[in-house]
Amino acid sequence: MKYKIIRTDKVDEQLREIIFYIADDSGSVDIALKYLDKIETAIRRLEDFPASGSIPRYAILRRQGYNVLVVERHLFFYKINEEEKTVTIYAIVDGRREYLNLV
């Protein structure tokens, strides 16, 4: 059975910012859209394999039940609800930044 993917409004906003930044930084909408496609593909994979992410390095995030999906340099923090068969994505952060307070 597939899990339902839920994204918070914050995640949608963060994703928009990332794509706009890449388009602006690279000067190419195509590059930004290819990266968005890569992200969407990785997120869709969670429908079938919700536990495919890794365990966060910070103990507090592990205790709170977060998993991390890595797509290039971005980290997607999510939780799995086995009873409801949902995966909720709460935050996207740049893995090169100190992210503990951003989640």
C-alpha positions, 0 to 999 in steps of 0.5 A, spaced: 500 500 500 502 506 498 503 512 503 500 518 502 505 524 502 503 530 506 507 537 505 506 543 510 505 550 507 512 551 510 515 546 505 512 548 499 514 555 500 522 552 502 521 548 495 519 555 491 525 559 494 530 553 492 527 553 485 527 560 484 534 561 487 537 555 482 533 559 476 536 565 478 543 563 480 544 559 474 540 563 469 537 557 467 529 555 468 531 548 465 536 547 470 531 549 476 526 545 473 530 539 472 532 539 479 525 540 481 524 534 477 529 530 481 526 532 488 519 530 486 522 523 484 525 522 490 519 524 494 514 520 490 519 514 492 517 515 499 510 513 497 513 506 496 519 506 501 517 511 506 523 508 511 528 509 505 531 516 508 536 516 513 536 517 521 538 525 523 545 526 526 542 530 531 539 526 537 533 531 538 531 530 531 532 522 532 528 522 538 522 527 535 521 521 530 524 525 524 527 521 518 532 525 513 531 524 505 537 527 502 537 530 495 544 532 493 545 538 498 538 539 500 535 535 506 528 533 507 525 532 514 519 528 515 515 523 519 512 516 518 505 515 521 504 507 520 497 507 522 495 513 517 500 510 512 502 518 511 509 521 510 509 528 512 515 533 510 516 538 515 522 542 512 527 542 507 534 545 509 541 546 505 545 540 508 551 545 508 548 550 513 547 548 521 540 546 520 538 544 527 534 550 529 531 550 522 527 544 523 
